[in-house]
Amino acid sequence: MTSLRSEATAPAPYRPPTEHTPLRPWQRRALNRYLMRRPTDFMLVATPGAGKTTFALRVARELMSGGDISQVIIVAPTDHLKTQWAQAAARVGIRIDPKFSGAVGRTSGDYDGVAATYAGIAGAPEAFARRTMIRDTLVILDEVHHAGDAKSWGGAVRKAFEGATRRLTLTGTPFRSDDDPIPFVSYETIAGGMKRSVADFSYGYREALGDRVVRPVMFMSYSGEASWRTRAGDEVTMRLGEAALAEHTQRAWRTALDAEGDWIPAVLRAAHTRLSQLRRGGSPDAGGLVIASDQSDARAYAELLEHLTGNRPTLVLSDEVGSSRQIARFSDSNDEWIVAVRMVSEGVDIPRLGVLVYATNVSTPMFFAQAVGRVIRARSASESATVFLPSIPRLRALAHEMETERDHILGAPKQADEWDEYAELEPSTADEEDEPKEASYERLHASADFDDVIFDGNAWGSAAGPSAEEEFLGIPGLLAPDQVQMLLRNRQDEQVRQADAQARADQRARGVAAGGGDGGQPEEARSHHDVLTALRRELTSLVSLRYQRSGKKHAMIHAELRRACGGPPTPLASAEQLQARIEYLRAHRD
């Protein structure tokens, strides 16, 4: 190895930048830890939007200026991201060739290194191995969890870079749903013989939120009725978020996402209202992102937005030439909306994005975290972000547990996630953007109803409806996390007072009706669905208040209620069981 490197062509001289952005406190701590050890392998886990790129390039600069390395190889998931890396490197005086091809194997001597995709590495691992061997090399593996997406990718990355002088692995989502190890990541043995990934430095969302590095996020959840016709000709109707067979949940979800129905247009109108509020309220260049399940839906959503706003949104389809230029053009513009399938779901840096419409049926924790990561990068201390999503239990659970830090676990039993109260009702879904839509049913109609807001692990909005939706859409966009929390808590307290007053009024009305008077509407006039919905919302409000007082997670409180009162999870509970849990929480206000 030494002889090969000594015979290599002399690298281009390192050129220090004329200026650089000061490091954030967490980046300085991570850099100090790295430079004290200077390990062969170093894994950084930092929440999307925290500044992993800045940290990695500072490491590269320090190693180059100290003579530890003479070239840098950057590996990213997409062509757009490797170009984005090259541009960021240029700003700190490191010249990276983003057009390098392993098949050709050569680049100009003016460059300090090259950038490639994981697919490019898989196509020519030997070429990258040779390049790595002949010079002291730092390899930066961005979003390294992709190296485990298929064994061919993981094997190629290991083969190409096992001889590197230094390897720096970066990810915002180190967890995976399979047992395919991630190359150059250390694993420790834990209980039951399972293995857990070990980060050398971690910086989570909650810590970043406290440092004002990322924005607070409000999740606006929308339910509604979805109807479809089976192959046998039967019409089925269910409400989004209700307990059902996994097949029915998926069909209701897909029906809601159909551009021909009413759910998507209603949610896009609400999202545009929220974006307009942000732009009027102190962020005049704020932008919105719609992530679609596939290219057909993306085109249809773009047409809906054009009719709604009068302006054609930017449309990014991952297999079209020029996608990177479209993203860059949108990033530098003042345009309102960009619609994409998957290309803008990970790593792409568009700081002005403040609104996300999650219009896809992908529900894996990794994809969800990366998608939300597109709108949480803070530009000032008081910006907030808003995510619009279907009221699907699995998505709601991910929104509730956004601050949870997870590691990649090898050998874990394939079962429902313990952090999701609803997981036993709904298994995970497919994670393919081009998965064909089922031909075994016909989507008919879907309506949209505002459900509630999820913020800081709590559900807010027990008295959901048009007026509640308008209030949440009108929340100022320039609020610090504690200000958002206070505003929502005050509103929640007022709702609880109104609900208690209404309950007493209903009780009086039932008493009058039972006595033969005409002082109110008897309970029987309300549909049982309305009764269950009201009880679930009241229970959700009380659980949120318990969380505020005790700090216990929602899932722990629900588990306590089931132990104390019996019965199934909330979506399956009867009205009597829900009422018992409500009374239990009122009686135990600890």
Secondary structure, 3 states (H helix, E strand, C coil): CHHHHHCCCCCCCCCCCCCCCCCCHHHHHHHHHHHHHCCCEEEEEECCCCCHHHHHHHHHHHHHHCCCCCEEEEEECCHHHHHHHHHHHHCCCCCEECCCCCCCCCCCCCCCEEEEEHHHHHHCHHHHHHHHHHCCEEEEECCHHHHHCCHHHHHHHHHHHCCCCEEEEEECCCCCCCCCCCCCCEEEECHHHCEEEECCEEECHHHHHHCCCECCEEEEEEECEEEEEECCCCEEEEECCCCCCHHHHHHHHHHHCCCCCCHHHHHHHHHHHHHHHHHHCCCCCCEEEEEECCHHHHHHHHHHHHHHHCCCCEEECCCCCCHHHHHHHHHHCCCCEEEECCCCCCCCCCCCEEEEEEECCCCCHHHHHHHHHHHCECCCCCECEEEEEECCHHHHHHHHCCCCCCCCEECCCCCCCCCCCCHHHCCCCCCCCCCCCCCCEEEEEECCEEEEEEECCEEECCCCCHHHHHHHHCCCCECCHHHHHHHHHHHHHHHHHHHHHHHHHHHHHHHHHHCCCCCCCCHHHCCHHHHHHHHHHHHHHHHHHHHHHHCCCHHHHHHHHHHHHCCCCHHHCCHHHHHHHHHHHHHCCC
